[in-house]
Amino acid sequence: MTIAVIGTGFVGVVTAAVYASFGHKVFGLDIDQKKINKLKKSQVPFHEPQLEDLLKETQKKNHLSFTTSYQEAIQSADLIIVAVGTPSTIDGGVDLKYVFACAESLAPYLKSEAVVVVKSTVPPGTLDLVRDKIKSRTKTKFNLASLPEFLREGSAVNDTLHPDRIVIGAENQTTFELLGELHAPLKAPIVRVRPESAQMAKYAANAYLAMRITFINQVADICEKSGADIEEVISAIGYDKRIGAHYWYPGPGYGGSCFPKDVKELAHFFKQMGKTDNLFVKINQLNSHRINLLLTDYGRKVGGFKDKQILVLGLSFKPNTDDLREAPSTKFIPQLIKLRAQIIAFDPVVKQKTAQAVFGQYLESGSLIIEDELDDLTNSADAIFLLTEWSELISLDYSRFRNGTKPQWLFDIRNRLNPVQVRKWGFKYQGIGRQG
């Protein structure tokens, strides 16, 4: 079939490339000409493993092409996938202006009975609004569906090729069958629901995972003060089949492009329903305060951060991505600099050019230095913050940073290092809720 994917961000590019790898004719559509020019050369504007190779392969076979022309992409498309951003509003709601702009722009070029699929994260009821926008610009018959994505940055290609499930929210059998056929090569369970349920499923999944992170952080704080060890607690509760041993990440709280945004939007959605006191408000509050509480504790341990040299390892919000959105580094570093610390940082992927947009003022003032190589890092830091669990940072021999002339702290924000080994290297160790 012929498919048009509108929006060439993280979700759009991965989706277009994977569908093209199935042999479909796919157009990636975006109004940003510079971005399209780069994608035509298989240059990915963000770090995502396997994606560049997939772009090269599918474009070489002429299964995938990129364009800024709505007419070129839409006029022959059996399926149009809207994968544009849905940023949050100032009050925490969702801004649907890009979704609506797509709906109005694609409408004049629709072929009869084409299916318009909203893959962007949107609140329940959005398809009715999209239908009205399209109908205001065309009399062509079309169908609508919701197809939420459940991708993880850093493993998006693999997640798309090996999904846990495909959730299809549609209004008629024909649409269910078309989308079922599209995803048949994935051999994944297909969950057929109404569009509103599909849209809510995306929010519910992310909010639940965010809640697990918030929950285990609360338990970790109790462990730290009571003599319990959070890793032992996780081991003990994990045998309960109702709970499981997976997805427990005590640390600095959740971040990235989805969890903070989706939790806030759910909280806003509830407030609009008149329920101002809801679980999602509290999850957001606890997560927002998390890093400040950690820094207060760490500040006491090091005797204050004024004039201290801090080595920050890991800038991206998680491994295998260069995404800095809501990354712990974007909270820790400004706060440490405000407390008059000097920061030296390293990340395997995030270099100074990428970091400029977020940390520009600190780089220009000299209060933050980002080194490109591990060998360039200092051994004179008063404290080391391991913020992102990159494999090369977990397996690192930290003795290279040990300076025997003064006490040094190693704050293992991700609980990925061996406390006994860290202390053998001569550091004072602090994890999250750990006693080892």
SULNORBEL-V169119 format. One record per residue. N is the residue number from 1. RES is the residue in three letters. PSI is psi in whole degrees, 0 to 359 (999 if undefined). Layout:
n = <N;N>
res = <RES;RES>
psi = <PSI;PSI>
This chain:
n = <1;2;3;4;5;6;7;8;9;10;11;12;13;14;15;16;17;18;19;20;21;22;23;24;25;26;27;28;29;30;31;32;33;34;35;36;37;38;39;40;41;42;43;44;45;46;47;48;49;50;51;52;53;54;55;56;57;58;59;60;61;62;63;64;65;66;67;68;69;70;71;72;73;74;75;76;77;78;79;80;81;82;83;84;85;86;87;88;89;90;91;92;93;94;95;96;97;98;99;100;101;102;103;104;105;106;107;108;109;110;111;112;113;114;115;116;117;118;119;120;121;122;123;124;125;126;127;128;129;130;131;132;133;134;135;136;137;138;139;140;141;142;143;144;145;146;147;148;149;150;151;152;153;154;155;156;157;158;159;160;161;162;163;164;165;166;167;168;169;170;171;172;173;174;175;176;177;178;179;180;181;182;183;184;185;186;187;188;189;190;191;192;193;194;195;196;197;198;199;200;201;202;203;204;205;206;207;208;209;210;211;212;213;214;215;216;217;218;219;220;221;222;223;224;225;226;227;228;229;230;231;232;233;234;235;236;237;238;239;240;241;242;243;244;245;246;247;248;249;250;251;252;253;254;255;256;257;258;259;260;261;262;263;264;265;266;267;268;269;270;271;272;273;274;275;276;277;278;279;280;281;282;283;284;285;286;287;288;289;290;291;292;293;294;295;296;297;298;299;300;301;302;303;304;305;306;307;308;309;310;311;312;313;314;315;316;317;318;319;320;321;322;323;324;325;326;327;328;329;330;331;332;333;334;335;336;337;338;339;340;341;342;343;344;345;346;347;348;349;350;351;352;353;354;355;356;357;358;359;360;361;362;363;364;365;366;367;368;369;370;371;372;373;374;375;376;377;378;379;380;381;382;383;384;385;386;387;388;389;390;391;392;393;394;395;396;397;398;399;400;401;402;403;404;405;406;407;408;409;410;411;412;413;414;415;416;417;418;419;420;421;422;423;424;425;426;427;428;429;430;431;432;433;434;435;436>
res = <MET;THR;ILE;ALA;VAL;ILE;GLY;THR;GLY;PHE;VAL;GLY;VAL;VAL;THR;ALA;ALA;VAL;TYR;ALA;SER;PHE;GLY;HIS;LYS;VAL;PHE;GLY;LEU;ASP;ILE;ASP;GLN;LYS;LYS;ILE;ASN;LYS;LEU;LYS;LYS;SER;GLN;VAL;PRO;PHE;HIS;GLU;PRO;GLN;LEU;GLU;ASP;LEU;LEU;LYS;GLU;THR;GLN;LYS;LYS;ASN;HIS;LEU;SER;PHE;THR;THR;SER;TYR;GLN;GLU;ALA;ILE;GLN;SER;ALA;ASP;LEU;ILE;ILE;VAL;ALA;VAL;GLY;THR;PRO;SER;THR;ILE;ASP;GLY;GLY;VAL;ASP;LEU;LYS;TYR;VAL;PHE;ALA;CYS;ALA;GLU;SER;LEU;ALA;PRO;TYR;LEU;LYS;SER;GLU;ALA;VAL;VAL;VAL;VAL;LYS;SER;THR;VAL;PRO;PRO;GLY;THR;LEU;ASP;LEU;VAL;ARG;ASP;LYS;ILE;LYS;SER;ARG;THR;LYS;THR;LYS;PHE;ASN;LEU;ALA;SER;LEU;PRO;GLU;PHE;LEU;ARG;GLU;GLY;SER;ALA;VAL;ASN;ASP;THR;LEU;HIS;PRO;ASP;ARG;ILE;VAL;ILE;GLY;ALA;GLU;ASN;GLN;THR;THR;PHE;GLU;LEU;LEU;GLY;GLU;LEU;HIS;ALA;PRO;LEU;LYS;ALA;PRO;ILE;VAL;ARG;VAL;ARG;PRO;GLU;SER;ALA;GLN;MET;ALA;LYS;TYR;ALA;ALA;ASN;ALA;TYR;LEU;ALA;MET;ARG;ILE;THR;PHE;ILE;ASN;GLN;VAL;ALA;ASP;ILE;CYS;GLU;LYS;SER;GLY;ALA;ASP;ILE;GLU;GLU;VAL;ILE;SER;ALA;ILE;GLY;TYR;ASP;LYS;ARG;ILE;GLY;ALA;HIS;TYR;TRP;TYR;PRO;GLY;PRO;GLY;TYR;GLY;GLY;SER;CYS;PHE;PRO;LYS;ASP;VAL;LYS;GLU;LEU;ALA;HIS;PHE;PHE;LYS;GLN;MET;GLY;LYS;THR;ASP;ASN;LEU;PHE;VAL;LYS;ILE;ASN;GLN;LEU;ASN;SER;HIS;ARG;ILE;ASN;LEU;LEU;LEU;THR;ASP;TYR;GLY;ARG;LYS;VAL;GLY;GLY;PHE;LYS;ASP;LYS;GLN;ILE;LEU;VAL;LEU;GLY;LEU;SER;PHE;LYS;PRO;ASN;THR;ASP;ASP;LEU;ARG;GLU;ALA;PRO;SER;THR;LYS;PHE;ILE;PRO;GLN;LEU;ILE;LYS;LEU;ARG;ALA;GLN;ILE;ILE;ALA;PHE;ASP;PRO;VAL;VAL;LYS;GLN;LYS;THR;ALA;GLN;ALA;VAL;PHE;GLY;GLN;TYR;LEU;GLU;SER;GLY;SER;LEU;ILE;ILE;GLU;ASP;GLU;LEU;ASP;ASP;LEU;THR;ASN;SER;ALA;ASP;ALA;ILE;PHE;LEU;LEU;THR;GLU;TRP;SER;GLU;LEU;ILE;SER;LEU;ASP;TYR;SER;ARG;PHE;ARG;ASN;GLY;THR;LYS;PRO;GLN;TRP;LEU;PHE;ASP;ILE;ARG;ASN;ARG;LEU;ASN;PRO;VAL;GLN;VAL;ARG;LYS;TRP;GLY;PHE;LYS;TYR;GLN;GLY;ILE;GLY;ARG;GLN;GLY>
psi = <166;130;138;130;115;121;120;43;199;308;316;314;316;315;312;316;318;315;323;328;343;354;1;158;115;134;129;121;131;150;353;103;322;319;318;319;319;318;327;334;10;29;111;129;7;164;119;113;141;345;317;317;322;322;316;315;312;328;325;325;1;26;341;133;160;145;161;3;116;320;313;318;326;326;331;5;130;333;129;122;120;114;44;168;150;77;161;149;173;324;8;358;186;135;115;16;324;324;315;322;321;314;316;324;326;334;314;342;4;135;156;135;15;154;124;119;128;111;339;152;115;154;157;137;353;327;326;321;321;319;316;321;318;316;335;348;356;155;2;138;138;167;157;152;162;133;77;148;150;48;150;129;140;343;30;320;313;320;323;323;338;63;155;323;161;121;119;121;110;172;353;163;323;317;317;317;318;313;330;318;319;321;3;321;340;343;41;154;136;123;114;121;174;156;320;323;322;317;319;328;321;311;316;318;312;321;323;317;321;322;321;319;316;318;311;333;322;317;320;321;322;318;315;326;348;353;355;160;125;326;324;322;315;319;319;317;340;337;344;117;337;341;304;157;358;160;48;112;76;137;218;2;173;152;205;188;345;304;307;317;312;324;317;320;324;319;318;319;317;319;322;335;2;6;81;333;97;163;322;330;316;319;315;317;313;319;321;328;351;309;323;320;318;316;324;315;314;325;321;321;323;1;35;151;354;126;14;148;126;131;116;122;112;116;325;159;342;168;159;24;158;17;126;3;121;28;146;324;328;349;314;310;310;322;317;320;322;329;12;28;158;126;132;130;157;142;139;334;318;108;182;322;316;322;346;318;330;319;16;313;327;326;319;326;345;1;346;129;128;118;147;337;145;323;343;355;152;158;15;11;142;334;146;131;112;103;333;132;52;141;322;339;330;321;3;143;100;355;338;339;3;130;111;358;353;158;143;138;145;111;105;86;343;3;43;356;161;113;322;316;319;318;328;327;346;6;157;132;140;117;202;105;22;150;348;999>
